[in-house]
Amino acid sequence: MRQVWWRSCAVVLMAVALVGAGTPAADRPMPVSTANVRNTTTTTGVVSSPSFAAVGALFRDGAHFCTASVVDSPIGDLVLTAAHCVQAGTDLSFAPGYHDGVAPYGMWTVTGVLVPDGWTATADPDLDFAFLTVRQAGNPEPVQDLTGGEELGVNRGFANDVTLVGYPGDAPSPVICRNTTTQAFAYQQRIACPGFPDGTSGGPWLTAVDPLTGSGVVVGVIGGYEQGGDTPDVSYSAYFDEDIHTLFDAAVR
């Protein structure tokens, strides 16, 4: 498990309408692969600003507990994380580019949360993703104008060279890992990356990363099977297919 708390529910914070999408777990095929995770070279280390400016920490009650990232959207206020990171009745905030205990772009209030219907009904791990809307008091500029945004990658296959970014719950800065993803189950992907414990849930799986800005294409978030995995050294994500595309379309309406 990769987060401090969770509840399998959908929530609308403030005035954002809840719209869901997705296929219930009962209608999905059984796992198709239980092969060992590919054993390739990994690289881990601390990320400092301005690298990965669009990736940040989710906060509750003054402490960060999950990871999220700004995704490219028409309005520029959309953030992606794992569905199991959101909880009804909880005030959330987002600190993009958070590092060394500093929020270089300030704190952004989460004003809305959108999760798939299948997650709401059964906490389907194949639908463990959520979109958040954020705003900053007194600032009319959307967060994406400051940080840039990750492109949403849909149906990109199971074998991708990925940069994984996440905030351990007790760390002042994120950790990263680079490796190749493999298919775990019919709608689950995984990556061998050491040192991704509680707090890294929702961390983006980025391909085609720009070495200057850190922006890339997000093809997964830490979550899914066992809310991200049963060991901090192998992470999982729901496969990004039409379900997340439908949810994204609902979020930007």
N, C-alpha and C positions, 0 to 999 in steps of 0.2 A: 504494500500500500504506500502511495507516494504523497499523501497529504495529511494534514493534522485533523481535519474534520470533514464530514460530508453528509449529505442527505439526498436521497433519490427523489427529488422533486423539482418541478419547474416553478419559476418565480418571475413576477413582473415587479420591478422596483420603480417607484414613481409612476410615470404615465406611459410606459412603453407596453404595447399590447403583446400578449403571448400568442405566438403562432408556432405550431410544431410541424415536424416532418419526420419520416423514417419508417422502417419496416420492423414490426415486432420480432423479437428473437425467435419465437416459435416458427416463423415463416422463413427463417434463414437456414441454409445448409449446415450440416455438422462440420467440425474442423476437418480440413483436408490435408494438413501437414503437421507432423510432430518431429520434424528433422531437427538436428542440433543447430544452434545458432552458428552462423559462419564465424570462424576464428580468424579475424583480420586485425591489422594494427590499429590501435586507437590512440588518440591524442587528447589529453585533458589539460585544463588550465583555467586560470582566472581571466575573465573578460573585463576590460575597462572601457569606459566611455571614450570616444563616441562609437566604438564598435557595438553592433547589435542595439542601436538606439531604440528600435521598435520593440525590443523584448524587455519586459519588466516584471516586477513582483506585484502580486496581489496582496493587499493588506486587509486585516480585520483587527479592530481594537488595538491598533498601533504596532502590530507584528505581521510580518509577511508569512504566508502559509501555502501559496501556490504561485505558479508562473503563468504569464499571459503574453500575448504579442499583438501589436497593431497590425491589422490587415487592410490592404488597399480597398477602399470603398468610395462611392460617389461623394458622400458627405465628409468622410474622413474621421469618423468618431467610433469606428468599430474595432473591437478587441476580441481575440480568440483565446479560449482556454478549454479545459476539460469540464464536462458537465458535472462531474462529482465534486468540483471545486466550489460550486454555488450552493447557497443555502438560504431558505426563506427567512425573512425577517432580520437579515444580517447586513449591516452597513459595510460595503466594500469600497476600496479605493485602489487605484492602479498607479504605479510609479515606473514609467518607462525609462529605460537606461539606468536603472538603479545600480549603484556600485559603491563600494567602500562606505556603505551607510548613508549615501547621498542620493537624493532624487534630483538630477540635473534639470529635468523638465517639469518639476513640481509634482504634486499629487492630483490625480484626476478621479472625481467621484463617479462610481458606477451608477448610471441612471436607469439601466434596463438590462435584463437577462433573458436570453432566448435559447431554449433547449428543445431537442426533438420530442415529439409525442411518445415515441418508443422508449425514450429515457424516462419520461414522466411515469409511464405505465409500469415498466418492469425493470428500470435501471439497466437496460440492455447495454452491455459493454461495447457492442458494435456501434453504438450511437453516443459514445462518451465524448461529446464536444459541445461547446456552447459559444454563442456570440454575446458580447457585452457592448453596450453603448456607454461612452464616458464623456464627461465635460469637466471643465475647470472653472470654478467660480470667478467671475469678473474677466474671463478671457473668451472672446468670441471666436478665437482661432481654434480649429479642430486639431486634435493631437497629431494626426497624420501629417499636417503641415510642418510640424516641428521634428518629428522622428522618422518620417517616411513610413511605408507600410509594406508588409510581406504580401506577395501575390498568393492567392489561394490556388493550390494545385489539386486538381481533381482527376482521378483515374490515371495517375502517373505510374502505375505498376508497383510491384513489391520490392524490386531491387533498385535502390537509389543510394547514391553517395550523399550522406546526410551530415549536417552539422547540428548537434543536439545542444540546446541551451536550457539551463534550469537553475533555480535558486533554492539550494538546500535551506531548510527551515531555520537553521541557526547560523547561516552564513551572510556576511554583509555584501557579498558580490556573487555573481553567477559562476557556474562551471560550464565548460563546454567539452564536447567529445565529437570526433569525426570517425565515422565508420559506414559500412554498407548495410542497408536494411534487408531483411528476409521476410518471407511469409510465415506467419505462425499458425493461423487458422484461416477459415474462408474469408473473414472480414477483419482480420487482425494482422498487423505487421509488428516486427520487433527489431531491436538493435542491441548489440553488445556494447555497453558503455559503462565503465566502472565509476562508482561514486555519485549516483543519482538517487539520493534517499528522499525521505519526506520533505515536501516543499517544492519539489521539482515537477509535480503534476501540472499539466497544462503547458509545459515547456514545448516550444515549437521544434519540429523536425524540418530543417531547412536544406533545400538543394539550390544549386546555382547561386551561391552566396557571393555578393559583390565584396571583394576584399577591402574596399575603402569604407563602405557604408554599413556592411553587415546585413543588408537587405537581401532577401532571396525569395524562393518559392516554398511555401509551407505545405507539406504533404502529410503531416500528422501532428498530434500533440500527445505528450505522455499521459496515458490513461488506458482505457479499454480493459484488457484482461487484468484482473486483480487490481484495478484502479492504477495501472501502470506497471504491474509486475510484482512478484513475490521475493525479489532480491534487488538491491540497489545497483547491481551490475548488469542487468538485462532489463531494458525498458520496452513497453508495448504501446501501441496506438491503434485506435480504430482506423480501418482503411478509409481514405477519403474518396467517396464515390458520389453518386447522385444524391444521396441523403444529405450530405453537407452542402452540396450545391443548392438544393431546395431550401435548406435552412438559411443559407446566405441570401438567397433571393428574397426570402421573407424578411430578413433583417434589414435589407436596404430599401424596402418599399416605402 
